[in-house]
Amino acid sequence: MHCPFCHHPDSRVIDSRTSDDGLSIRRRRECPACKQRFSTLETASLIVAKRSGATEPFSREKIIAGVGKACQGRPVTDDDLALLASQVEERLRATGSAQISTHEIGLAILEPLRKLDDIAFLRFASVYEGFETLDDFETAIAKLRAEEADLPTDDHTGPSDS
């Protein structure tokens, strides 16, 4: 790491700390030449491989924009979308892979989106799972209904608000 003060080509790490989100490391450094101290922030980059073969850095904003389209007209807030994007990024980083395909990102979105809103899930899944016929939609709807039937119910509450 070059010193930002005297441009010496080396520096010594004095202290390292993981950031609150665990996705970056803050290092306190000292230049052996001028003795000035400075901080660096290191993050692991996540690269997205597009179908065209091009690559670009991962962007939560693109997740929010894409899922936002599927959620148009649904009772989903901006905070819900930001949380979903964060969950997707955490899941992708947990794979340990530095490069992720756009298809893998789409598939990683499906589970948290299913928990957020069934209709938005179906809209999004129709693209990423390649629905081609009405039978594909019917199969997905039947699966959603079966999952709902398997969910435990709480008999101590009144009727739901939905």
C-alpha positions as CSV (number, residue, x, y, z in Angstrom):
1,M,0.0,0.0,0.0
2,H,1.5,3.3,-1.1
3,C,1.7,6.1,1.5
4,P,-0.8,8.9,0.6
5,F,1.6,11.5,2.1
6,C,5.1,10.7,0.7
7,H,4.2,7.9,-1.8
8,H,6.6,5.4,-0.3
9,P,5.7,2.1,-1.8
10,D,5.2,0.2,1.5
11,S,3.4,0.6,4.8
12,R,3.1,-1.3,8.0
13,V,-0.3,-2.5,9.4
14,I,-0.7,-1.3,13.0
15,D,-4.3,-2.5,13.6
16,S,-7.0,-4.4,11.8
17,R,-10.7,-4.4,12.6
18,T,-13.7,-6.0,11.0
19,S,-16.5,-3.6,10.2
20,D,-19.9,-3.8,11.8
21,D,-21.4,-5.6,8.8
22,G,-18.5,-8.1,8.6
23,L,-18.0,-7.4,4.9
24,S,-15.0,-5.2,5.2
25,I,-11.8,-4.7,7.2
26,R,-10.5,-1.3,8.4
27,R,-6.7,-1.3,8.7
28,R,-4.6,1.4,10.4
29,R,-1.3,1.8,8.7
30,E,2.0,3.6,9.2
31,C,4.5,4.6,6.6
32,P,8.1,3.5,7.5
33,A,9.5,6.5,5.6
34,C,7.6,9.6,6.9
35,K,5.9,7.9,10.0
36,Q,2.5,9.3,9.0
37,R,-0.5,7.1,9.8
38,F,-3.5,6.5,7.6
39,S,-6.5,4.1,7.4
40,T,-7.6,1.8,4.6
41,L,-10.9,0.0,4.1
42,E,-10.7,-3.3,2.3
43,T,-13.7,-5.2,0.9
44,A,-14.0,-8.4,-1.0
45,S,-15.5,-7.6,-4.4
46,L,-18.4,-9.6,-5.8
47,I,-18.4,-9.7,-9.6
48,V,-21.5,-10.5,-11.7
49,A,-21.1,-12.5,-14.9
50,K,-23.7,-11.5,-17.4
51,R,-25.1,-13.7,-20.2
52,S,-23.1,-11.7,-22.8
53,G,-19.9,-12.6,-21.0
54,A,-19.3,-9.1,-19.7
55,T,-18.7,-8.7,-16.0
56,E,-19.5,-5.8,-13.6
57,P,-19.5,-5.2,-9.8
58,F,-22.5,-6.5,-7.8
59,S,-25.0,-3.8,-7.1
60,R,-27.8,-3.9,-4.4
61,E,-29.4,-1.1,-6.3
62,K,-30.0,-3.4,-9.3
63,I,-31.6,-6.0,-7.1
64,I,-33.9,-3.4,-5.7
65,A,-34.8,-2.1,-9.1
66,G,-35.4,-5.5,-10.6
67,V,-37.5,-6.8,-7.7
68,G,-39.2,-3.4,-7.4
69,K,-40.7,-4.0,-10.9
70,A,-42.1,-7.3,-9.8
71,C,-43.5,-5.6,-6.7
72,Q,-45.3,-2.8,-8.5
73,G,-48.8,-2.3,-7.1
74,R,-48.0,-4.7,-4.2
75,P,-47.9,-3.8,-0.5
76,V,-44.1,-3.8,-0.4
77,T,-42.1,-0.9,1.0
78,D,-38.7,0.5,0.0
79,D,-37.4,-0.8,3.3
80,D,-38.6,-4.3,2.4
81,L,-36.8,-4.2,-0.9
82,A,-33.6,-2.9,0.8
83,L,-33.7,-5.8,3.3
84,L,-34.3,-8.3,0.6
85,A,-31.3,-7.0,-1.4
86,S,-29.2,-7.3,1.7
87,Q,-30.3,-10.9,2.3
88,V,-29.5,-11.8,-1.3
89,E,-26.0,-10.2,-1.1
90,E,-25.3,-12.1,2.2
91,R,-26.4,-15.4,0.6
92,L,-24.3,-14.8,-2.5
93,R,-21.2,-13.9,-0.5
94,A,-21.7,-17.0,1.7
95,T,-21.1,-19.2,-1.3
96,G,-17.5,-18.1,-1.2
97,S,-17.4,-17.4,-4.9
98,A,-16.0,-14.1,-6.2
99,Q,-18.0,-14.4,-9.5
100,I,-21.7,-15.0,-9.6
101,S,-23.9,-15.4,-12.7
102,T,-27.0,-13.2,-13.2
103,H,-29.0,-16.5,-13.2
104,E,-27.7,-17.4,-9.8
105,I,-28.6,-14.0,-8.5
106,G,-32.2,-14.4,-9.8
107,L,-32.5,-17.8,-8.1
108,A,-31.1,-16.3,-4.8
109,I,-33.9,-13.7,-4.9
110,L,-36.7,-16.2,-5.2
111,E,-36.8,-17.5,-1.5
112,P,-36.8,-14.2,0.3
113,L,-39.2,-12.7,-2.3
114,R,-41.6,-15.7,-1.8
115,K,-41.6,-14.8,1.9
116,L,-42.3,-11.2,1.1
117,D,-45.1,-11.4,-1.4
118,D,-46.6,-14.3,-3.4
119,I,-47.7,-12.3,-6.4
120,A,-44.3,-10.5,-6.8
121,F,-42.7,-13.9,-6.4
122,L,-44.7,-15.4,-9.3
123,R,-43.9,-12.4,-11.5
124,F,-40.2,-12.7,-10.8
125,A,-40.1,-16.5,-11.0
126,S,-41.8,-16.4,-14.4
127,V,-38.7,-14.7,-15.7
128,Y,-35.9,-16.5,-13.8
129,E,-37.4,-20.0,-13.9
130,G,-38.4,-19.5,-17.6
131,F,-42.2,-20.0,-17.4
132,E,-43.3,-20.8,-21.0
133,T,-46.9,-21.9,-20.5
134,L,-49.9,-21.5,-18.3
135,D,-49.1,-24.9,-16.9
136,D,-45.8,-23.5,-15.5
137,F,-47.8,-20.8,-13.6
138,E,-50.4,-23.4,-12.4
139,T,-47.6,-25.7,-11.1
140,A,-46.0,-22.7,-9.3
141,I,-49.3,-21.7,-7.8
142,A,-50.1,-25.3,-6.7
143,K,-46.7,-25.4,-5.0
144,L,-47.3,-22.1,-3.2
145,R,-50.7,-23.4,-2.0
146,A,-49.2,-26.6,-0.8
147,E,-46.5,-24.7,1.1
148,E,-49.2,-22.5,2.7
149,A,-51.2,-25.6,3.8
150,D,-48.1,-27.0,5.5
151,L,-47.5,-23.8,7.5
152,P,-48.4,-24.1,11.2
153,T,-51.3,-21.9,12.2
154,D,-51.7,-20.0,15.5
155,D,-55.1,-20.7,16.9
156,H,-54.7,-18.0,19.6
157,T,-55.2,-15.1,17.2
158,G,-58.2,-13.7,15.4
159,P,-58.7,-13.5,11.6
160,S,-55.8,-12.1,9.7
161,D,-55.8,-8.6,8.3
162,S,-55.1,-9.7,4.8
